[in-house]
């Protein structure tokens, strides 16, 4: 639902190289669960739903992660997070990237604290503040969704 929104598709194709990977290919969909969820639509999902199933990762060309968005987000929220990812990528390319990113993530975590936002999103930002620029290769090795804990 998020990625089929025209605004999201345009923003992502303009500013990012997009790909996806099923990190748990051994886990097949249960047909009954798919049929049971067929009636779901954007209005029936809470933001942050599926945080252990879906994670949008924003990384630099060398595979260092600058932002992660766990779970489902409405297009408006996702676009705001994509904007933050662009800001984080700029901070990562400056002098002292770890320091600049820690400050950026700490400000973002405080900003998210005052809003009605998914807890998993704030947790991802806090994790990135503790350990800026983790490698996407590490995620592949660990076969985890989202930011390593």
Secondary structure, 3 states (H helix, E strand, C coil): CCCCCHHHHHHHHHHCCCCCCCCCCCCCCCHHHHHHCCCCCHHHCCCCCCCCCCEEEEECCCCEEEEEEECCCCHHHHHHHHHHHHHHHHHHCCCCHHHHHHHHHHHHHHHHHCCCCCHHHHHHHHHHHHCCCCEHHHHHHHCCCCCCC
